[in-house]
Amino acid sequence: MGGDIIREYRRRGPAWKAAAAVTLFFAAGVGEILLNGVPLWPAVALVTVLLLSNGYMALALLRARTVVRPGGITSYSALRARKWAWHDIQDLRVENAPQESSLRFITCLYDTTGRRTALPFVNDRCVTDLHAETEFLRGVLAGGRGVA
């Protein structure tokens, strides 16, 4: 599996700015706890919950991405990386985003078992021409299958 990156899809704009906003939310939550005179043990529990949840959000903002390499596609989330070799991918499709999402379209990967996975940041907000980009990825998929 090669290390050369063909394409990488990330959140638009600097991720550190979003992580800084999460840090501000954490600081505001801790300040609220301290200013309201919460007893020690509940305060420790609340700060711990804030630290874990905000830390997870910051990690997700900094780490989440989709990477396309000569050997396949890797989808990164906050704590997990899922890899698919080209021969493990059945199809890539542009689909309507879920109703509760602010996106209109997302790109989904279907593996050979039929399992569907939405690829992070391969959507209409982060990719200018999503349909053309997905067709490009299908071409890379066809070429990757031919090599394997």
C-alpha positions as MATLAB code, in Angstrom:
seq = 'MGGDIIREYRRRGPAWKAAAAVTLFFAAGVGEILLNGVPLWPAVALVTVLLLSNGYMALALLRARTVVRPGGITSYSALRARKWAWHDIQDLRVENAPQESSLRFITCLYDTTGRRTALPFVNDRCVTDLHAETEFLRGVLAGGRGVA';
ca = [
       0.000    0.000    0.000;
       1.535    3.282   -1.124;
       1.908    6.331    1.061;
       1.333    8.938   -1.666;
      -1.880   10.852   -1.111;
      -4.079   11.250   -4.184;
      -6.751   13.340   -2.418;
      -7.436   14.439    1.143;
     -10.775   15.829    2.290;
     -10.917   17.862    5.499;
     -13.011   20.495    7.153;
     -12.756   23.794    5.313;
     -10.818   26.477    7.123;
      -8.233   26.032    9.846;
      -9.178   23.247   12.234;
      -7.313   24.937   15.084;
      -9.855   27.789   15.066;
     -12.702   25.349   15.628;
     -10.691   23.561   18.325;
     -10.042   26.929   19.983;
     -13.802   27.567   20.024;
     -14.316   24.215   21.761;
     -11.678   25.243   24.320;
     -13.570   28.472   24.956;
     -16.768   26.486   25.557;
     -14.865   24.363   28.067;
     -13.512   27.449   29.845;
     -16.996   28.991   29.924;
     -18.442   25.798   31.429;
     -15.743   25.642   34.101;
     -16.264   29.341   34.876;
     -20.008   28.762   35.258;
     -19.369   25.909   37.690;
     -16.915   27.963   39.762;
     -19.047   31.111   39.830;
     -22.155   29.261   41.000;
     -20.410   27.764   44.019;
     -21.037   24.114   43.117;
     -19.761   21.772   45.890;
     -16.385   20.096   45.270;
     -17.382   16.571   44.177;
     -20.168   17.594   41.788;
     -17.850   20.294   40.422;
     -15.107   17.712   39.786;
     -17.621   15.428   38.060;
     -18.968   18.260   35.882;
     -15.493   19.468   34.916;
     -14.524   15.893   34.027;
     -17.594   15.512   31.794;
     -16.860   18.868   30.157;
     -13.218   17.941   29.635;
     -14.055   14.578   28.060;
     -16.826   15.846   25.792;
     -14.995   18.973   24.662;
     -11.752   17.029   24.251;
     -13.542   14.535   22.022;
     -15.032   17.350   19.920;
     -11.645   19.056   19.545;
      -9.979   15.772   18.602;
     -12.701   15.084   16.025;
     -12.254   18.542   14.500;
      -8.491   18.144   14.264;
      -8.324   14.504   13.154;
     -11.426   13.763   11.043;
     -10.769   13.441    7.311;
     -10.964   11.136    4.326;
      -7.726   10.211    2.548;
      -7.464    8.564   -0.870;
      -4.189    6.763   -1.571;
      -3.055    4.414   -4.341;
      -3.928    1.465   -2.081;
      -7.452    2.544   -1.119;
      -9.503    4.909    1.026;
      -9.055    5.661    4.730;
     -11.724    7.398    6.796;
     -10.522    9.002   10.038;
     -12.765    9.977   12.943;
     -11.792   11.197   16.407;
     -10.754    7.781   17.724;
     -10.866    5.446   14.737;
      -9.412    4.923   11.287;
     -11.237    2.654    8.830;
      -9.369    1.451    5.751;
     -10.711   -0.059    2.561;
      -8.470   -1.496   -0.147;
      -9.777   -0.916   -3.665;
     -10.860   -4.537   -4.028;
     -12.991   -4.159   -0.852;
     -15.017   -1.271   -2.311;
     -18.103   -2.034   -4.366;
     -19.216    1.524   -5.202;
     -19.061    5.219   -4.340;
     -22.312    7.193   -4.564;
     -23.507   10.740   -4.033;
     -26.658   10.616   -1.900;
     -29.026   13.044   -0.232;
     -27.838   14.033    3.226;
     -29.994   13.148    6.247;
     -32.823   15.623    6.951;
     -31.278   16.865   10.218;
     -28.031   17.762    8.450;
     -27.181   21.198    7.079;
     -25.663   19.442    4.046;
     -27.532   18.659    0.856;
     -25.369   15.824   -0.498;
     -22.834   13.375    0.919;
     -20.658   10.687   -0.639;
     -21.125    7.138    0.605;
     -18.816    4.177    0.218;
     -20.359    0.729   -0.199;
     -18.047   -2.166    0.606;
     -18.281   -5.650   -0.885;
     -20.536   -6.809    1.980;
     -23.009   -4.021    1.128;
     -22.239   -1.940    4.220;
     -22.699    1.802    3.641;
     -20.317    4.356    5.163;
     -20.594    8.127    4.726;
     -17.147    9.526    3.978;
     -16.217   12.472    6.225;
     -15.920   15.809    4.423;
     -16.663   14.395    0.974;
     -19.834   16.475    0.768;
     -21.279   19.520   -0.959;
     -19.937   21.907    1.700;
     -16.293   20.805    1.455;
     -16.069   19.863   -2.239;
     -16.974   22.429   -4.880;
     -18.224   19.997   -7.559;
     -19.159   16.884   -5.599;
     -20.537   14.907   -8.556;
     -17.385   15.468  -10.647;
     -15.180   14.621   -7.666;
     -17.084   11.390   -7.040;
     -16.701   10.457  -10.721;
     -12.967   11.078  -10.373;
     -12.904    8.778   -7.322;
     -14.814    6.121   -9.266;
     -12.111    6.323  -11.937;
      -9.432    5.875   -9.279;
     -11.468    2.949   -7.907;
     -11.608    1.302  -11.350;
      -7.860    1.823  -11.816;
      -7.137    0.470   -8.344;
      -9.148   -2.650   -9.029;
      -7.276   -3.192  -12.287;
      -3.930   -3.082  -10.479;
      -5.010   -5.384   -7.622;
];
